[in-house]
């Protein structure tokens, strides 16, 4: 009885198409925020995501925020690293430029750190959204 | 180049951009996106002001 119900439920679910776009859109969306939407012709959404996430990250850098690295130390550092990693290309570029060292002298530097983490986390949400558009779950 | 934001302007900028992303990613139609974005923005800023006043009361 339970097995037949499960089988019926599975049959009722719409088949999710794994297309090339469903792989490419999240990947480029992670690398450059909003690009996953732009390549799927969601121009306005993509540009708004690009502006919002990039501005938050850049403001965080300008506020002398600290960028976390994959050092595997303190649990809070690891969580910060996961958040920062979501910013994709901006995170890689920041590391390459050796920026985001953090400045204790600035009272708002901690805000900058949080701005960059949140920018990364918001980009994770944008990546998931680009994937949902690619598989047809969202228009 | 460095920038120094006040507490409120930092909260405002944060709320503004986070609300845009929330609106776009959490709703399907343009109308719902705008409404949800405005709702999130109001909650972000309202929560900040409430927390600020709560801390002011605690301090006294």
N, CA and C atoms of all chains as a GROMACS GRO file, in nm:
protein
  597
    1UNK      N    1   0.083  -0.121   0.000
    1UNK     CA    2   0.000   0.000   0.000
    1UNK      C    3   0.086   0.126   0.000
    2UNK      N    4   0.180   0.122   0.096
    2UNK     CA    5   0.269   0.238   0.105
    2UNK      C    6   0.355   0.250  -0.020
    3UNK      N    7   0.398   0.132  -0.071
    3UNK     CA    8   0.483   0.134  -0.190
    3UNK      C    9   0.408   0.188  -0.311
    4UNK      N   10   0.281   0.149  -0.324
    4UNK     CA   11   0.204   0.196  -0.439
    4UNK      C   12   0.180   0.347  -0.431
    5UNK      N   13   0.160   0.399  -0.308
    5UNK     CA   14   0.144   0.544  -0.291
    5UNK      C   15   0.271   0.617  -0.331
    6UNK      N   16   0.383   0.562  -0.286
    6UNK     CA   17   0.512   0.625  -0.318
    6UNK      C   18   0.533   0.627  -0.469
    7UNK      N   19   0.500   0.514  -0.532
    7UNK     CA   20   0.518   0.506  -0.677
    7UNK      C   21   0.430   0.606  -0.749
    8UNK      N   22   0.306   0.622  -0.699
    8UNK     CA   23   0.214   0.717  -0.761
    8UNK      C   24   0.265   0.861  -0.746
    9UNK      N   25   0.316   0.891  -0.623
    9UNK     CA   26   0.369   1.025  -0.598
    9UNK      C   27   0.485   1.055  -0.691
   10UNK      N   28   0.573   0.957  -0.706
   10UNK     CA   29   0.689   0.978  -0.793
   10UNK      C   30   0.645   0.998  -0.938
   11UNK      N   31   0.542   0.924  -0.979
   11UNK     CA   32   0.496   0.936  -1.116
   11UNK      C   33   0.433   1.072  -1.141
   12UNK      N   34   0.370   1.129  -1.035
   12UNK     CA   35   0.303   1.259  -1.051
   12UNK      C   36   0.400   1.375  -1.060
   13UNK      N   37   0.523   1.356  -1.005
   13UNK     CA   38   0.620   1.465  -1.007
   13UNK      C   39   0.664   1.495  -1.150
   14UNK      N   40   0.674   1.624  -1.187
   14UNK     CA   41   0.721   1.655  -1.322
   14UNK      C   42   0.868   1.617  -1.338
   15UNK      N   43   0.901   1.562  -1.451
   15UNK     CA   44   1.039   1.521  -1.476
   15UNK      C   45   1.126   1.645  -1.491
   16UNK      N   46   1.237   1.652  -1.416
   16UNK     CA   47   1.325   1.768  -1.423
   16UNK      C   48   1.429   1.743  -1.532
   17UNK      N   49   1.431   1.831  -1.629
   17UNK     CA   50   1.521   1.815  -1.742
   17UNK      C   51   1.661   1.862  -1.705
   18UNK      N   52   1.758   1.774  -1.722
   18UNK     CA   53   1.896   1.812  -1.699
   18UNK      C   54   1.955   1.851  -1.834
   19UNK      N   55   1.953   1.980  -1.859
   19UNK     CA   56   2.004   2.029  -1.987
   19UNK      C   57   2.141   2.091  -1.966
   20UNK      N   58   2.202   2.130  -2.075
   20UNK     CA   59   2.331   2.197  -2.066
   20UNK      C   60   2.316   2.328  -1.988
   21UNK      N   61   2.203   2.396  -2.012
   21UNK     CA   62   2.179   2.524  -1.945
   21UNK      C   63   2.170   2.506  -1.793
   22UNK      N   64   2.114   2.394  -1.748
   22UNK     CA   65   2.099   2.374  -1.604
   22UNK      C   66   2.233   2.354  -1.534
   23UNK      N   67   2.337   2.330  -1.611
   23UNK     CA   68   2.472   2.319  -1.555
   23UNK      C   69   2.548   2.451  -1.574
   24UNK      N   70   2.533   2.506  -1.695
   24UNK     CA   71   2.610   2.628  -1.727
   24UNK      C   72   2.559   2.750  -1.650
   25UNK      N   73   2.425   2.765  -1.642
   25UNK     CA   74   2.369   2.886  -1.578
   25UNK      C   75   2.413   2.902  -1.432
   26UNK      N   76   2.403   2.795  -1.348
   26UNK     CA   77   2.452   2.812  -1.211
   26UNK      C   78   2.602   2.838  -1.205
   27UNK      N   79   2.677   2.775  -1.295
   27UNK     CA   80   2.824   2.790  -1.291
   27UNK      C   81   2.864   2.934  -1.322
   28UNK      N   82   2.810   2.989  -1.432
   28UNK     CA   83   2.848   3.127  -1.466
   28UNK      C   84   2.784   3.227  -1.370
   29UNK      N   85   2.667   3.189  -1.315
   29UNK     CA   86   2.602   3.275  -1.215
   29UNK      C   87   2.683   3.285  -1.088
   30UNK      N   88   2.751   3.176  -1.054
   30UNK     CA   89   2.839   3.179  -0.936
   30UNK      C   90   2.963   3.265  -0.965
   31UNK      N   91   3.018   3.246  -1.086
   31UNK     CA   92   3.141   3.317  -1.121
   31UNK      C   93   3.117   3.469  -1.130
   32UNK      N   94   3.010   3.507  -1.200
   32UNK     CA   95   2.974   3.649  -1.211
   32UNK      C   96   2.827   3.662  -1.172
   33UNK      N   97   2.798   3.725  -1.059
   33UNK     CA   98   2.658   3.733  -1.011
   33UNK      C   99   2.563   3.787  -1.118
   34UNK      N  100   2.450   3.717  -1.136
   34UNK     CA  101   2.348   3.763  -1.230
   34UNK      C  102   2.366   3.711  -1.372
   35UNK      N  103   2.486   3.662  -1.406
   35UNK     CA  104   2.510   3.617  -1.543
   35UNK      C  105   2.429   3.491  -1.576
   36UNK      N  106   2.400   3.411  -1.474
   36UNK     CA  107   2.316   3.292  -1.495
   36UNK      C  108   2.177   3.330  -1.541
   37UNK      N  109   2.127   3.446  -1.497
   37UNK     CA  110   1.997   3.495  -1.543
   37UNK      C  111   2.010   3.560  -1.681
   38UNK      N  112   2.120   3.633  -1.699
   38UNK     CA  113   2.137   3.706  -1.825
   38UNK      C  114   2.146   3.610  -1.943
   39UNK      N  115   2.219   3.499  -1.928
   39UNK     CA  116   2.232   3.406  -2.042
   39UNK      C  117   2.100   3.332  -2.069
   40UNK      N  118   2.006   3.341  -1.976
   40UNK     CA  119   1.874   3.282  -2.001
   40UNK      C  120   1.772   3.390  -2.040
   41UNK      N  121   1.823   3.504  -2.081
   41UNK     CA  122   1.744   3.616  -2.132
   41UNK      C  123   1.655   3.680  -2.026
   42UNK      N  124   1.693   3.668  -1.900
   42UNK     CA  125   1.625   3.744  -1.794
   42UNK      C  126   1.712   3.866  -1.768
   43UNK      N  127   1.708   3.958  -1.863
   43UNK     CA  128   1.802   4.070  -1.864
   43UNK      C  129   1.792   4.156  -1.739
   44UNK      N  130   1.672   4.202  -1.711
   44UNK     CA  131   1.655   4.298  -1.600
   44UNK      C  132   1.690   4.234  -1.467
   45UNK      N  133   1.639   4.112  -1.446
   45UNK     CA  134   1.670   4.041  -1.322
   45UNK      C  135   1.820   4.020  -1.307
   46UNK      N  136   1.883   3.980  -1.416
   46UNK     CA  137   2.028   3.956  -1.413
   46UNK      C  138   2.107   4.080  -1.379
   47UNK      N  139   2.071   4.190  -1.444
   47UNK     CA  140   2.144   4.316  -1.421
   47UNK      C  141   2.122   4.364  -1.277
   48UNK      N  142   1.998   4.351  -1.229
   48UNK     CA  143   1.971   4.393  -1.090
   48UNK      C  144   2.050   4.308  -0.991
   49UNK      N  145   2.056   4.177  -1.016
   49UNK     CA  146   2.134   4.090  -0.927
   49UNK      C  147   2.282   4.126  -0.933
   50UNK      N  148   2.330   4.151  -1.055
   50UNK     CA  149   2.472   4.188  -1.072
   50UNK      C  150   2.504   4.315  -0.994
   51UNK      N  151   2.420   4.416  -1.010
   51UNK     CA  152   2.444   4.544  -0.942
   51UNK      C  153   2.436   4.526  -0.790
   52UNK      N  154   2.332   4.458  -0.743
   52UNK     CA  155   2.310   4.445  -0.599
   52UNK      C  156   2.423   4.370  -0.530
   53UNK      N  157   2.453   4.251  -0.583
   53UNK     CA  158   2.553   4.166  -0.516
   53UNK      C  159   2.693   4.227  -0.528
   54UNK      N  160   2.724   4.278  -0.648
   54UNK     CA  161   2.857   4.338  -0.666
   54UNK      C  162   2.874   4.462  -0.577
   55UNK      N  163   2.770   4.545  -0.570
   55UNK     CA  164   2.780   4.666  -0.488
   55UNK      C  165   2.802   4.630  -0.340
   56UNK      N  166   2.727   4.531  -0.292
   56UNK     CA  167   2.745   4.491  -0.151
   56UNK      C  168   2.888   4.444  -0.127
   57UNK      N  169   2.940   4.362  -0.218
   57UNK     CA  170   3.075   4.309  -0.201
   57UNK      C  171   3.179   4.421  -0.206
   58UNK      N  172   3.166   4.508  -0.307
   58UNK     CA  173   3.265   4.616  -0.323
   58UNK      C  174   3.259   4.713  -0.205
   59UNK      N  175   3.137   4.745  -0.159
   59UNK     CA  176   3.124   4.832  -0.041
   59UNK      C  177   3.192   4.767   0.079
   60UNK      N  178   3.175   4.636   0.093
   60UNK     CA  179   3.241   4.562   0.202
   60UNK      C  180   3.392   4.578   0.196
   61UNK      N  181   3.445   4.567   0.075
   61UNK     CA  182   3.591   4.585   0.057
   61UNK      C  183   3.633   4.727   0.091
   62UNK      N  184   3.552   4.824   0.044
   62UNK     CA  185   3.586   4.965   0.070
   62UNK      C  186   3.573   5.002   0.217
   63UNK      N  187   3.492   4.924   0.290
   63UNK     CA  188   3.480   4.949   0.435
   63UNK      C  189   3.589   4.875   0.512
   64UNK      N  190   3.689   4.826   0.438
   64UNK     CA  191   3.804   4.757   0.498
   64UNK      C  192   3.763   4.626   0.567
   65UNK      N  193   3.666   4.558   0.505
   65UNK     CA  194   3.623   4.430   0.562
   65UNK      C  195   3.729   4.322   0.545
   66UNK      N  196   3.714   4.218   0.622
   66UNK     CA  197   3.809   4.107   0.621
   66UNK      C  198   3.754   3.995   0.534
   67UNK      N  199   3.840   3.936   0.451
   67UNK     CA  200   3.796   3.824   0.368
   67UNK      C  201   3.856   3.695   0.425
   68UNK      N  202   3.771   3.593   0.437
   68UNK     CA  203   3.816   3.468   0.499
   68UNK      C  204   3.880   3.376   0.396
   69UNK      N  205   3.977   3.299   0.442
   69UNK     CA  206   4.044   3.203   0.353
   69UNK      C  207   4.016   3.061   0.404
   70UNK      N  208   4.044   2.964   0.318
   70UNK     CA  209   4.018   2.824   0.353
   70UNK      C  210   4.130   2.771   0.440
   71UNK      N  211   4.134   2.817   0.565
   71UNK     CA  212   4.242   2.771   0.652
   71UNK      C  213   4.199   2.658   0.745
   72UNK      N  214   4.066   2.633   0.752
   72UNK     CA  215   4.017   2.521   0.832
   72UNK      C  216   4.040   2.538   0.981
   73UNK      N  217   4.047   2.660   1.027
   73UNK     CA  218   4.071   2.684   1.169
   73UNK      C  219   3.942   2.690   1.249
   74UNK      N  220   3.913   2.806   1.301
   74UNK     CA  221   3.794   2.827   1.383
   74UNK      C  222   3.667   2.803   1.301
   75UNK      N  223   3.563   2.750   1.367
   75UNK     CA  224   3.437   2.719   1.298
   75UNK      C  225   3.375   2.846   1.237
   76UNK      N  226   3.388   2.959   1.307
   76UNK     CA  227   3.334   3.084   1.253
   76UNK      C  228   3.410   3.129   1.128
   77UNK      N  229   3.542   3.100   1.127
   77UNK     CA  230   3.622   3.131   1.007
   77UNK      C  231   3.576   3.046   0.890
   78UNK      N  232   3.543   2.919   0.917
   78UNK     CA  233   3.499   2.829   0.810
   78UNK      C  234   3.365   2.877   0.755
   79UNK      N  235   3.275   2.917   0.845
   79UNK     CA  236   3.144   2.968   0.800
   79UNK      C  237   3.161   3.096   0.720
   80UNK      N  238   3.250   3.181   0.766
   80UNK     CA  239   3.279   3.305   0.693
   80UNK      C  240   3.336   3.275   0.554
   81UNK      N  241   3.422   3.175   0.548
   81UNK     CA  242   3.482   3.135   0.420
   81UNK      C  243   3.374   3.086   0.324
   82UNK      N  244   3.280   3.004   0.376
   82UNK     CA  245   3.172   2.953   0.290
   82UNK      C  246   3.089   3.069   0.235
   83UNK      N  247   3.060   3.166   0.322
   83UNK     CA  248   2.983   3.283   0.277
   83UNK      C  249   3.059   3.361   0.171
   84UNK      N  250   3.187   3.389   0.198
   84UNK     CA  251   3.268   3.465   0.102
   84UNK      C  252   3.281   3.393  -0.031
   85UNK      N  253   3.293   3.260  -0.023
   85UNK     CA  254   3.313   3.179  -0.144
   85UNK      C  255   3.197   3.194  -0.242
   86UNK      N  256   3.079   3.223  -0.190
   86UNK     CA  257   2.962   3.240  -0.276
   86UNK      C  258   2.977   3.354  -0.374
   87UNK      N  259   3.064   3.449  -0.345
   87UNK     CA  260   3.082   3.564  -0.434
   87UNK      C  261   3.157   3.526  -0.562
   88UNK      N  262   3.208   3.405  -0.569
   88UNK     CA  263   3.266   3.351  -0.692
   88UNK      C  264   3.387   3.428  -0.743
   89UNK      N  265   3.372   3.486  -0.862
   89UNK     CA  266   3.483   3.554  -0.927
   89UNK      C  267   3.536   3.671  -0.845
   90UNK      N  268   3.445   3.741  -0.777
   90UNK     CA  269   3.489   3.856  -0.696
   90UNK      C  270   3.577   3.809  -0.581
   91UNK      N  271   3.542   3.694  -0.522
   91UNK     CA  272   3.622   3.638  -0.413
   91UNK      C  273   3.761   3.600  -0.463
   92UNK      N  274   3.763   3.533  -0.579
   92UNK     CA  275   3.892   3.491  -0.636
   92UNK      C  276   3.978   3.614  -0.669
   93UNK      N  277   3.915   3.716  -0.730
   93UNK     CA  278   3.989   3.837  -0.765
   93UNK      C  279   4.042   3.907  -0.640
   94UNK      N  280   3.961   3.910  -0.535
   94UNK     CA  281   4.004   3.974  -0.410
   94UNK      C  282   4.125   3.904  -0.350
   95UNK      N  283   4.119   3.770  -0.352
   95UNK     CA  284   4.234   3.694  -0.301
   95UNK      C  285   4.358   3.719  -0.387
   96UNK      N  286   4.337   3.721  -0.520
   96UNK     CA  287   4.450   3.740  -0.611
   96UNK      C  288   4.515   3.877  -0.590
   97UNK      N  289   4.434   3.977  -0.558
   97UNK     CA  290   4.488   4.112  -0.536
   97UNK      C  291   4.538   4.132  -0.394
   98UNK      N  292   4.523   4.027  -0.314
   98UNK     CA  293   4.565   4.032  -0.173
   98UNK      C  294   4.493   4.145  -0.098
   99UNK      N  295   4.367   4.169  -0.138
   99UNK     CA  296   4.287   4.272  -0.069
   99UNK      C  297   4.202   4.204   0.039
  100UNK      N  298   4.124   4.286   0.109
  100UNK     CA  299   4.035   4.232   0.212
  100UNK      C  300   4.108   4.181   0.334
  101UNK      N  301   4.210   4.254   0.374
  101UNK     CA  302   4.287   4.212   0.491
  101UNK      C  303   4.218   4.250   0.622
  102UNK      N  304   4.125   4.346   0.614
  102UNK     CA  305   4.057   4.389   0.735
  102UNK      C  306   4.138   4.492   0.809
  103UNK      N  307   4.072   4.590   0.867
  103UNK     CA  308   4.142   4.696   0.940
  103UNK      C  309   4.073   4.716   1.075
  104UNK      N  310   4.145   4.687   1.179
  104UNK     CA  311   4.086   4.699   1.313
  104UNK      C  312   4.061   4.847   1.347
  105UNK      N  313   4.141   4.937   1.284
  105UNK     CA  314   4.131   5.079   1.315
  105UNK      C  315   3.994   5.137   1.279
  106UNK      N  316   3.927   5.077   1.180
  106UNK     CA  317   3.797   5.129   1.137
  106UNK      C  318   3.685   5.059   1.213
  107UNK      N  319   3.597   5.140   1.271
  107UNK     CA  320   3.487   5.083   1.349
  107UNK      C  321   3.388   5.009   1.259
  108UNK      N  322   3.376   5.053   1.133
  108UNK     CA  323   3.278   4.990   1.044
  108UNK      C  324   3.339   4.875   0.962
  109UNK      N  325   3.464   4.842   0.990
  109UNK     CA  326   3.528   4.735   0.913
  109UNK      C  327   3.454   4.603   0.931
  110UNK      N  328   3.401   4.582   1.050
  110UNK     CA  329   3.326   4.457   1.074
  110UNK      C  330   3.199   4.454   0.990
  111UNK      N  331   3.138   4.571   0.969
  111UNK     CA  332   3.023   4.577   0.878
  111UNK      C  333   3.066   4.532   0.738
  112UNK      N  334   3.184   4.577   0.697
  112UNK     CA  335   3.236   4.541   0.566
  112UNK      C  336   3.252   4.390   0.552
  113UNK      N  337   3.303   4.328   0.659
  113UNK     CA  338   3.318   4.182   0.658
  113UNK      C  339   3.182   4.115   0.638
  114UNK      N  340   3.082   4.164   0.709
  114UNK     CA  341   2.947   4.105   0.697
  114UNK      C  342   2.886   4.134   0.560
  115UNK      N  343   2.914   4.251   0.506
  115UNK     CA  344   2.863   4.285   0.371
  115UNK      C  345   2.914   4.182   0.269
  116UNK      N  346   3.042   4.148   0.279
  116UNK     CA  347   3.100   4.056   0.180
  116UNK      C  348   3.046   3.914   0.199
  117UNK      N  349   3.028   3.873   0.325
  117UNK     CA  350   2.972   3.740   0.350
  117UNK      C  351   2.829   3.732   0.296
  118UNK      N  352   2.750   3.835   0.324
  118UNK     CA  353   2.610   3.835   0.279
  118UNK      C  354   2.603   3.842   0.126
  119UNK      N  355   2.694   3.917   0.064
  119UNK     CA  356   2.697   3.921  -0.083
  119UNK      C  357   2.716   3.780  -0.138
  120UNK      N  358   2.806   3.705  -0.077
  120UNK     CA  359   2.830   3.567  -0.121
  120UNK      C  360   2.708   3.479  -0.099
  121UNK      N  361   2.644   3.493   0.017
  121UNK     CA  362   2.525   3.411   0.046
  121UNK      C  363   2.410   3.447  -0.048
  122UNK      N  364   2.395   3.576  -0.077
  122UNK     CA  365   2.290   3.617  -0.171
  122UNK      C  366   2.318   3.561  -0.311
  123UNK      N  367   2.446   3.552  -0.345
  123UNK     CA  368   2.479   3.495  -0.477
  123UNK      C  369   2.445   3.346  -0.482
  124UNK      N  370   2.460   3.276  -0.369
  124UNK     CA  371   2.418   3.135  -0.365
  124UNK      C  372   2.269   3.124  -0.397
  125UNK      N  373   2.189   3.216  -0.340
  125UNK     CA  374   2.044   3.214  -0.366
  125UNK      C  375   2.019   3.244  -0.514
  126UNK      N  376   2.094   3.341  -0.569
  126UNK     CA  377   2.077   3.376  -0.711
  126UNK      C  378   2.115   3.259  -0.801
  127UNK      N  379   2.218   3.185  -0.761
  127UNK     CA  380   2.260   3.066  -0.838
  127UNK      C  381   2.148   2.962  -0.838
  128UNK      N  382   2.089   2.939  -0.721
  128UNK     CA  383   1.979   2.842  -0.711
  128UNK      C  384   1.860   2.887  -0.798
  129UNK      N  385   1.836   3.018  -0.799
  129UNK     CA  386   1.727   3.072  -0.880
  129UNK      C  387   1.754   3.051  -1.030
  130UNK      N  388   1.879   3.073  -1.071
  130UNK     CA  389   1.916   3.052  -1.212
  130UNK      C  390   1.897   2.905  -1.249
  131UNK      N  391   1.928   2.816  -1.157
  131UNK     CA  392   1.909   2.672  -1.182
  131UNK      C  393   1.761   2.639  -1.198
  132UNK      N  394   1.678   2.697  -1.109
  132UNK     CA  395   1.534   2.672  -1.116
  132UNK      C  396   1.475   2.723  -1.248
  133UNK      N  397   1.526   2.834  -1.297
  133UNK     CA  398   1.480   2.884  -1.428
  133UNK      C  399   1.523   2.788  -1.539
  134UNK      N  400   1.647   2.739  -1.526
  134UNK     CA  401   1.701   2.651  -1.632
  134UNK      C  402   1.624   2.520  -1.642
  135UNK      N  403   1.576   2.467  -1.528
  135UNK     CA  404   1.504   2.338  -1.534
  135UNK      C  405   1.354   2.360  -1.553
  136UNK      N  406   1.312   2.484  -1.563
  136UNK     CA  407   1.172   2.513  -1.590
  136UNK      C  408   1.083   2.518  -1.468
  137UNK      N  409   1.143   2.516  -1.349
  137UNK     CA  410   1.064   2.522  -1.226
  137UNK      C  411   1.012   2.663  -1.202
  138UNK      N  412   1.082   2.761  -1.256
  138UNK     CA  413   1.043   2.901  -1.242
  138UNK      C  414   1.050   2.968  -1.378
  139UNK      N  415   0.962   3.063  -1.400
  139UNK     CA  416   0.963   3.134  -1.529
  139UNK      C  417   1.073   3.237  -1.537
  140UNK      N  418   4.114   5.294  -0.148
  140UNK     CA  419   4.000   5.383  -0.125
  140UNK      C  420   3.911   5.324  -0.015
  141UNK      N  421   3.886   5.405   0.085
  141UNK     CA  422   3.802   5.356   0.195
  141UNK      C  423   3.674   5.438   0.204
  142UNK      N  424   3.576   5.380   0.268
  142UNK     CA  425   3.448   5.448   0.285
  142UNK      C  426   3.402   5.427   0.429
  143UNK      N  427   3.346   5.531   0.486
  143UNK     CA  428   3.297   5.523   0.624
  143UNK      C  429   3.147   5.548   0.625
  144UNK      N  430   3.070   5.446   0.646
  144UNK     CA  431   2.925   5.460   0.652
  144UNK      C  432   2.881   5.470   0.798
  145UNK      N  433   2.775   5.544   0.820
  145UNK     CA  434   2.718   5.546   0.955
  145UNK      C  435   2.640   5.416   0.976
  146UNK      N  436   2.600   5.392   1.099
  146UNK     CA  437   2.525   5.270   1.128
  146UNK      C  438   2.397   5.264   1.045
  147UNK      N  439   2.327   5.377   1.038
  147UNK     CA  440   2.199   5.376   0.968
  147UNK      C  441   2.218   5.364   0.817
  148UNK      N  442   2.315   5.437   0.763
  148UNK     CA  443   2.335   5.428   0.618
  148UNK      C  444   2.382   5.288   0.578
  149UNK      N  445   2.462   5.224   0.662
  149UNK     CA  446   2.504   5.086   0.634
  149UNK      C  447   2.383   4.994   0.634
  150UNK      N  448   2.295   5.013   0.734
  150UNK     CA  449   2.174   4.930   0.741
  150UNK      C  450   2.083   4.956   0.621
  151UNK      N  451   2.076   5.082   0.578
  151UNK     CA  452   1.990   5.119   0.465
  151UNK      C  453   2.041   5.054   0.336
  152UNK      N  454   2.171   5.067   0.311
  152UNK     CA  455   2.230   5.010   0.190
  152UNK      C  456   2.214   4.858   0.190
  153UNK      N  457   2.242   4.798   0.304
  153UNK     CA  458   2.228   4.652   0.317
  153UNK      C  459   2.084   4.610   0.288
  154UNK      N  460   1.988   4.677   0.352
  154UNK     CA  461   1.847   4.642   0.334
  154UNK      C  462   1.804   4.660   0.189
  155UNK      N  463   1.850   4.767   0.126
  155UNK     CA  464   1.811   4.796  -0.011
  155UNK      C  465   1.854   4.685  -0.108
  156UNK      N  466   1.982   4.651  -0.104
  156UNK     CA  467   2.032   4.552  -0.201
  156UNK      C  468   1.987   4.410  -0.166
  157UNK      N  469   1.983   4.376  -0.038
  157UNK     CA  470   1.938   4.242   0.000
  157UNK      C  471   1.791   4.223  -0.038
  158UNK      N  472   1.710   4.329  -0.025
  158UNK     CA  473   1.568   4.320  -0.060
  158UNK      C  474   1.549   4.299  -0.210
  159UNK      N  475   1.633   4.363  -0.290
  159UNK     CA  476   1.624   4.342  -0.436
  159UNK      C  477   1.647   4.195  -0.469
  160UNK      N  478   1.754   4.137  -0.410
  160UNK     CA  479   1.785   3.996  -0.439
  160UNK      C  480   1.673   3.906  -0.386
  161UNK      N  481   1.625   3.931  -0.266
  161UNK     CA  482   1.516   3.850  -0.210
  161UNK      C  483   1.392   3.857  -0.300
  162UNK      N  484   1.358   3.978  -0.343
  162UNK     CA  485   1.239   3.995  -0.426
  162UNK      C  486   1.250   3.916  -0.556
  163UNK      N  487   1.366   3.926  -0.622
  163UNK     CA  488   1.384   3.858  -0.751
  163UNK      C  489   1.383   3.706  -0.735
  164UNK      N  490   1.448   3.657  -0.630
  164UNK     CA  491   1.468   3.512  -0.620
  164UNK      C  492   1.354   3.438  -0.550
  165UNK      N  493   1.272   3.510  -0.473
  165UNK     CA  494   1.171   3.439  -0.394
  165UNK      C  495   1.030   3.445  -0.453
  166UNK      N  496   1.010   3.520  -0.561
  166UNK     CA  497   0.876   3.530  -0.620
  166UNK      C  498   0.883   3.508  -0.770
  167UNK      N  499   0.767   3.478  -0.830
  167UNK     CA  500   0.764   3.440  -0.972
  167UNK      C  501   0.726   3.555  -1.066
  168UNK      N  502   0.628   3.635  -1.027
  168UNK     CA  503   0.584   3.743  -1.116
  168UNK      C  504   0.648   3.876  -1.075
  169UNK      N  505   0.654   3.966  -1.171
  169UNK     CA  506   0.719   4.097  -1.145
  169UNK      C  507   0.648   4.171  -1.032
  170UNK      N  508   0.515   4.167  -1.036
  170UNK     CA  509   0.436   4.237  -0.934
  170UNK      C  510   0.468   4.182  -0.795
  171UNK      N  511   0.471   4.049  -0.784
  171UNK     CA  512   0.502   3.986  -0.655
  171UNK      C  513   0.646   4.014  -0.611
  172UNK      N  514   0.736   4.021  -0.710
  172UNK     CA  515   0.876   4.050  -0.677
  172UNK      C  516   0.889   4.188  -0.613
  173UNK      N  517   0.822   4.287  -0.675
  173UNK     CA  518   0.829   4.424  -0.622
  173UNK      C  519   0.767   4.430  -0.483
  174UNK      N  520   0.652   4.368  -0.469
  174UNK     CA  521   0.583   4.371  -0.338
  174UNK      C  522   0.667   4.304  -0.230
  175UNK      N  523   0.723   4.188  -0.262
  175UNK     CA  524   0.803   4.116  -0.163
  175UNK      C  525   0.932   4.191  -0.131
  176UNK      N  526   0.990   4.254  -0.234
  176UNK     CA  527   1.111   4.333  -0.211
  176UNK      C  528   1.084   4.450  -0.117
  177UNK      N  529   0.972   4.519  -0.139
  177UNK     CA  530   0.934   4.630  -0.051
  177UNK      C  531   0.905   4.581   0.090
  178UNK      N  532   0.840   4.466   0.099
  178UNK     CA  533   0.808   4.407   0.230
  178UNK      C  534   0.938   4.375   0.308
  179UNK      N  535   1.034   4.312   0.238
  179UNK     CA  536   1.162   4.278   0.302
  179UNK      C  537   1.234   4.406   0.346
  180UNK      N  538   1.233   4.508   0.258
  180UNK     CA  539   1.301   4.633   0.289
  180UNK      C  540   1.242   4.696   0.415
  181UNK      N  541   1.108   4.697   0.422
  181UNK     CA  542   1.042   4.754   0.540
  181UNK      C  543   1.077   4.675   0.666
  182UNK      N  544   1.079   4.542   0.654
  182UNK     CA  545   1.112   4.460   0.771
  182UNK      C  546   1.257   4.482   0.815
  183UNK      N  547   1.347   4.489   0.717
  183UNK     CA  548   1.489   4.511   0.751
  183UNK      C  549   1.506   4.642   0.827
  184UNK      N  550   1.454   4.751   0.767
  184UNK     CA  551   1.473   4.882   0.830
  184UNK      C  552   1.391   4.895   0.959
  185UNK      N  553   1.268   4.844   0.956
  185UNK     CA  554   1.184   4.848   1.076
  185UNK      C  555   1.249   4.772   1.190
  186UNK      N  556   1.303   4.654   1.158
  186UNK     CA  557   1.371   4.574   1.260
  186UNK      C  558   1.492   4.645   1.317
  187UNK      N  559   1.566   4.713   1.228
  187UNK     CA  560   1.684   4.788   1.273
  187UNK      C  561   1.645   4.901   1.369
  188UNK      N  562   1.540   4.976   1.330
  188UNK     CA  563   1.496   5.088   1.415
  188UNK      C  564   1.444   5.036   1.549
  189UNK      N  565   1.365   4.927   1.544
  189UNK     CA  566   1.312   4.871   1.669
  189UNK      C  567   1.425   4.824   1.760
  190UNK      N  568   1.523   4.755   1.701
  190UNK     CA  569   1.636   4.705   1.781
  190UNK      C  570   1.713   4.823   1.841
  191UNK      N  571   1.727   4.931   1.760
  191UNK     CA  572   1.797   5.049   1.809
  191UNK      C  573   1.727   5.112   1.930
  192UNK      N  574   1.595   5.128   1.918
  192UNK     CA  575   1.519   5.185   2.029
  192UNK      C  576   1.519   5.091   2.150
  193UNK      N  577   1.514   4.959   2.126
  193UNK     CA  578   1.518   4.862   2.236
  193UNK      C  579   1.650   4.874   2.312
  194UNK      N  580   1.760   4.890   2.239
  194UNK     CA  581   1.890   4.904   2.305
  194UNK      C  582   1.898   5.036   2.382
  195UNK      N  583   1.834   5.140   2.324
  195UNK     CA  584   1.832   5.269   2.394
  195UNK      C  585   1.757   5.256   2.526
  196UNK      N  586   1.646   5.183   2.525
  196UNK     CA  587   1.568   5.164   2.647
  196UNK      C  588   1.645   5.081   2.750
  197UNK      N  589   1.712   4.977   2.704
  197UNK     CA  590   1.789   4.892   2.795
  197UNK      C  591   1.900   4.972   2.861
  198UNK      N  592   1.960   5.062   2.783
  198UNK     CA  593   2.074   5.139   2.833
  198UNK      C  594   2.032   5.236   2.943
  199UNK      N  595   1.906   5.281   2.937
  199UNK     CA  596   1.862   5.381   3.035
  199UNK      C  597   1.825   5.320   3.169
   0.00000   0.00000   0.00000
